[in-house]
Amino acid sequence: MKVLGIFGSPRRQGNSDTLMKAFLQGAAEAGALVEEIFIRDQKISPCLEIYHCFKDGTCPIKDEMRGLYDKLLEADVVALGSPVFFYSVSAQAKAMIDRTQALWARRYVLKDDFPGGNRQGVLLCTGATKGRLLFVGSRLVAKYFFDAINVRYAAEVLVQARDLGLRLAQGEVLGPIKMDPLAV
Ligand SMILES: Cc1cc2nc3c(=O)[nH]c(=O)nc-3n(C[C@H](O)[C@H](O)[C@H](O)COP(=O)(O)O)c2cc1C
């Protein structure tokens, strides 16, 4: 069992890093082969929209994304960690995700054989403020990222802890929570 943890925050040891570390610790305890990718330490250009990938499913940009494509295809579980930045994922995470357009092209344009959908995707996301829609943007990005690499969006941990404490302490009545993890 290979579990790939993608740390998407620019901040070291921040909130989403903490979530991801805990998640990967659990996976390691269960015997998984865990790999950590810190996007902030990698040179990953944004997509340049050359559309070379539509021809052969590869991206001509020579940077560290090249080492990530196979890992994304080989992992049984892909976990994406990111803070909410302006109602989306971080720019670092988004650049990596946009570059998976090459895999999307393999899957949907070239219709190549693709590693199967028994693989699972997990979003670990942290935000600071309040708002019912705080995670909507990040969840949609994650949903289509996981679709591009053909993993099933299986679970998510969305943390809004400071705001939650504030609201409950002010007497706000919350819930009941929706149990459909993909309901946005
Ligand atoms: C550029 C930037 C944009 C942010 N945008 C939002 C936002 O739209 N909504 C929100 O609740 N928090 C926002 N935040 C706060 C972070 O989501 C929050 O502090 C998060 O827990 C940081 O996670 P990290 O420690 O893993 O980086 C933003 C922070 C930064 C630096």
PDBQT file of the ligand as one rigid body, heavy atoms in Angstrom, charges set to zero:
ROOT
HETATM    1  C1  LIG A 201      -2.629  34.441   1.174  1.00  0.00    +0.000 C 
HETATM    2  C2  LIG A 201      -3.568  33.887   2.211  1.00  0.00    +0.000 A 
HETATM    3  C3  LIG A 201      -4.899  33.765   1.910  1.00  0.00    +0.000 A 
HETATM    4  C4  LIG A 201      -5.791  33.249   2.839  1.00  0.00    +0.000 A 
HETATM    5  N1  LIG A 201      -7.107  33.158   2.518  1.00  0.00    +0.000 NA
HETATM    6  C5  LIG A 201      -7.976  32.677   3.432  1.00  0.00    +0.000 A 
HETATM    7  C6  LIG A 201      -9.365  32.592   3.122  1.00  0.00    +0.000 A 
HETATM    8  O1  LIG A 201      -9.822  32.922   2.032  1.00  0.00    +0.000 OA
HETATM    9  N2  LIG A 201     -10.196  32.104   4.091  1.00  0.00    +0.000 N 
HETATM   10  C7  LIG A 201      -9.721  31.720   5.327  1.00  0.00    +0.000 A 
HETATM   11  O2  LIG A 201     -10.502  31.279   6.168  1.00  0.00    +0.000 OA
HETATM   12  N3  LIG A 201      -8.406  31.765   5.623  1.00  0.00    +0.000 NA
HETATM   13  C8  LIG A 201      -7.531  32.244   4.713  1.00  0.00    +0.000 A 
HETATM   14  N4  LIG A 201      -6.201  32.298   5.019  1.00  0.00    +0.000 N 
HETATM   15  C9  LIG A 201      -5.732  31.748   6.315  1.00  0.00    +0.000 C 
HETATM   16  C10 LIG A 201      -5.249  30.311   6.182  1.00  0.00    +0.000 C 
HETATM   17  O3  LIG A 201      -6.136  29.506   5.434  1.00  0.00    +0.000 OA
HETATM   18  C11 LIG A 201      -5.117  29.640   7.556  1.00  0.00    +0.000 C 
HETATM   19  O4  LIG A 201      -4.320  30.434   8.410  1.00  0.00    +0.000 OA
HETATM   20  C12 LIG A 201      -4.582  28.258   7.440  1.00  0.00    +0.000 C 
HETATM   21  O5  LIG A 201      -4.858  27.539   8.627  1.00  0.00    +0.000 OA
HETATM   22  C13 LIG A 201      -3.069  28.230   7.207  1.00  0.00    +0.000 C 
HETATM   23  O6  LIG A 201      -2.677  26.880   7.021  1.00  0.00    +0.000 OA
HETATM   24  P1  LIG A 201      -1.127  26.458   7.025  1.00  0.00    +0.000 P 
HETATM   25  O7  LIG A 201      -0.616  26.706   8.410  1.00  0.00    +0.000 OA
HETATM   26  O8  LIG A 201      -1.148  24.994   6.696  1.00  0.00    +0.000 OA
HETATM   27  O9  LIG A 201      -0.436  27.262   5.973  1.00  0.00    +0.000 OA
HETATM   28  C14 LIG A 201      -5.310  32.833   4.110  1.00  0.00    +0.000 A 
HETATM   29  C15 LIG A 201      -3.954  32.965   4.428  1.00  0.00    +0.000 A 
HETATM   30  C16 LIG A 201      -3.095  33.494   3.487  1.00  0.00    +0.000 A 
HETATM   31  C17 LIG A 201      -1.634  33.626   3.849  1.00  0.00    +0.000 C 
ENDROOT
TORSDOF 0
